[in-house]
Amino acid sequence: MEDIKFPRTLSSDAKSLLSGLLIKDPNKRLGGGPDDAKEIMRHSFFAGLDWQDVYDKKLIPPFKPQVSSETDTRYFDEEFTAQTITITPPEKFDEDGMDCMDNERRPHFPQFSYSASGRE
């Protein structure tokens, strides 16, 4: 994995969590094993967090963005929202020449598309 420079203010648990989530190989990535998301939930970054409270929506988020609509992107950096969107056909998506539409690599949200063209 390439060296990632984290802000000094980031805790070691946060760095560990992000490093684990940013591993390119999905089988080696945090949460990519047989325990799936449970591996992420058990990470030390989330120590003391009651996941049932999360599920029951009992927790108050530390930050709640004030958005005016579903297309309000004011909290996204313009570096990303100004990028041109290119729709890539599935057959061109696979870098190693494999059929990217097999069960293991099928997109999770096939009907989802997003464009920030209606930004405010």
GIKA-V813936 format. One record per residue. N is the residue number from 0. RES is the residue in three letters. OMEGA is omega in degrees with one decimal (* if undefined). Layout:
n=N res=RES omega=OMEGA
n=N res=RES omega=OMEGA
//
This chain:
n=0 res=MET omega=178.3
n=1 res=GLU omega=177.9
n=2 res=ASP omega=178.9
n=3 res=ILE omega=178.1
n=4 res=LYS omega=179.0
n=5 res=PHE omega=174.3
n=6 res=PRO omega=-179.3
n=7 res=ARG omega=-177.2
n=8 res=THR omega=-179.0
n=9 res=LEU omega=-179.6
n=10 res=SER omega=178.6
n=11 res=SER omega=176.7
n=12 res=ASP omega=178.8
n=13 res=ALA omega=177.8
n=14 res=LYS omega=179.5
n=15 res=SER omega=179.1
n=16 res=LEU omega=-178.8
n=17 res=LEU omega=178.2
n=18 res=SER omega=179.0
n=19 res=GLY omega=-179.5
n=20 res=LEU omega=-176.3
n=21 res=LEU omega=176.5
n=22 res=ILE omega=-174.3
n=23 res=LYS omega=-178.2
n=24 res=ASP omega=-176.1
n=25 res=PRO omega=179.2
n=26 res=ASN omega=179.9
n=27 res=LYS omega=-177.5
n=28 res=ARG omega=175.0
n=29 res=LEU omega=-177.1
n=30 res=GLY omega=-178.1
n=31 res=GLY omega=-179.3
n=32 res=GLY omega=-176.9
n=33 res=PRO omega=178.9
n=34 res=ASP omega=173.8
n=35 res=ASP omega=-175.2
n=36 res=ALA omega=179.0
n=37 res=LYS omega=178.0
n=38 res=GLU omega=177.5
n=39 res=ILE omega=-178.3
n=40 res=MET omega=-179.8
n=41 res=ARG omega=-177.3
n=42 res=HIS omega=-176.8
n=43 res=SER omega=177.0
n=44 res=PHE omega=-177.1
n=45 res=PHE omega=179.2
n=46 res=ALA omega=179.3
n=47 res=GLY omega=178.8
n=48 res=LEU omega=177.7
n=49 res=ASP omega=-175.8
n=50 res=TRP omega=176.2
n=51 res=GLN omega=176.0
n=52 res=ASP omega=176.4
n=53 res=VAL omega=-179.6
n=54 res=TYR omega=-178.8
n=55 res=ASP omega=179.6
n=56 res=LYS omega=179.0
n=57 res=LYS omega=-175.8
n=58 res=LEU omega=175.6
n=59 res=ILE omega=-179.0
n=60 res=PRO omega=179.7
n=61 res=PRO omega=178.4
n=62 res=PHE omega=176.8
n=63 res=LYS omega=-177.6
n=64 res=PRO omega=177.0
n=65 res=GLN omega=-179.1
n=66 res=VAL omega=-177.9
n=67 res=SER omega=-179.8
n=68 res=SER omega=178.4
n=69 res=GLU omega=-177.9
n=70 res=THR omega=178.9
n=71 res=ASP omega=-176.3
n=72 res=THR omega=-174.8
n=73 res=ARG omega=-179.2
n=74 res=TYR omega=176.6
n=75 res=PHE omega=178.9
n=76 res=ASP omega=-178.9
n=77 res=GLU omega=175.6
n=78 res=GLU omega=-178.1
n=79 res=PHE omega=-176.3
n=80 res=THR omega=179.6
n=81 res=ALA omega=-178.7
n=82 res=GLN omega=175.5
n=83 res=THR omega=-179.5
n=84 res=ILE omega=176.6
n=85 res=THR omega=176.7
n=86 res=ILE omega=-177.1
n=87 res=THR omega=176.9
n=88 res=PRO omega=-177.7
n=89 res=PRO omega=-177.2
n=90 res=GLU omega=177.7
n=91 res=LYS omega=-175.9
n=92 res=PHE omega=-173.7
n=93 res=ASP omega=-178.3
n=94 res=GLU omega=-177.4
n=95 res=ASP omega=175.1
n=96 res=GLY omega=179.4
n=97 res=MET omega=176.9
n=98 res=ASP omega=-174.7
n=99 res=CYS omega=180.0
n=100 res=MET omega=174.9
n=101 res=ASP omega=-173.8
n=102 res=ASN omega=-175.1
n=103 res=GLU omega=-174.2
n=104 res=ARG omega=-179.3
n=105 res=ARG omega=178.5
n=106 res=PRO omega=-178.8
n=107 res=HIS omega=-176.6
n=108 res=PHE omega=-172.7
n=109 res=PRO omega=-179.1
n=110 res=GLN omega=-173.7
n=111 res=PHE omega=169.6
n=112 res=SER omega=-177.6
n=113 res=TYR omega=173.7
n=114 res=SER omega=-178.2
n=115 res=ALA omega=-177.1
n=116 res=SER omega=-180.0
n=117 res=GLY omega=-176.4
n=118 res=ARG omega=178.0
n=119 res=GLU omega=*
//
